[in-house]
Amino acid sequence: MRAFITASLFATFRPATSHYVFAHLIVNDTLFPEWQYIRKFDPVVKNESAGEGLFGPYVDPLYNFTTPDLRCGRGAFHNGADTEVATVLAGTQVGFQVGLPSYESDQKVEVVGHTGPGSAWLSKAEGTLEAYQGDGEWVKIAQIVARDAEERKSFPASRKEFDWALYAQHSWNFTIPATTPPGEYVLRIEHLYPTPPSPTSILNKGTQWYVSCAHIRILGDGGAEFEPTVRIPGLYVEGQRDVFFDSRTADFNLSAYTPPPPLVWAG
Ligand SMILES: [Cu+2]
């Protein structure tokens, strides 16, 4: 039923303006308030001629994949001390939900409004969690690309964007690997929207990144080591083919697509 409502909502949707922010943490299907466990972003200063801040102060995406903001969002590390820490047993299902209206007009939409792959990441805090800048090692713990075949049937076959699993969804849940070493972590979500820049729209500057980070304390017996680990920024290079392409064009074949590295760490 929820899928059906979402499909009708999207019948008139304009993708170029469909920005969003993952503002809620979910633990075991419990949804927590905006920013309670998520590091709040710095607001965008409205600059209409640059296409910035038009849809509320928090929802503008990142276009620069070389900035430390790629870890947790615009200025998020300033807000570590104001972010609570959720306690989660390793092996538990957690998730992120989109929050904050994406529009200032009457057309308020709180869903992932773009095509592209999603991923979830962990980085163990070096020092205190509230002061940790995310400049240590990260592992990817989950990834989502194509919509489940059965669920896909509830959306129009001609709307290729619904091939992508997160498109038009409110939330995404995944599992913290059961053997994750106990400790304090930044839990990161990344949704990237591969798209070419539009010469006719100041709102479309090319591939967009939507990232948020939660503070979590993982309990459990541990038992596994992280492998492979990466640094952020450093995940992407200009022009790489799994990031810089048109994910909405009718001739794009999602079944032939492999999302960018690294591989998922399974615990
Ligand atoms: Cu957008």
Residues whose N, C-alpha, C, O or C-beta is under 5 A from the ligand:
A	BS01	CU	P15 A16 S18 H19
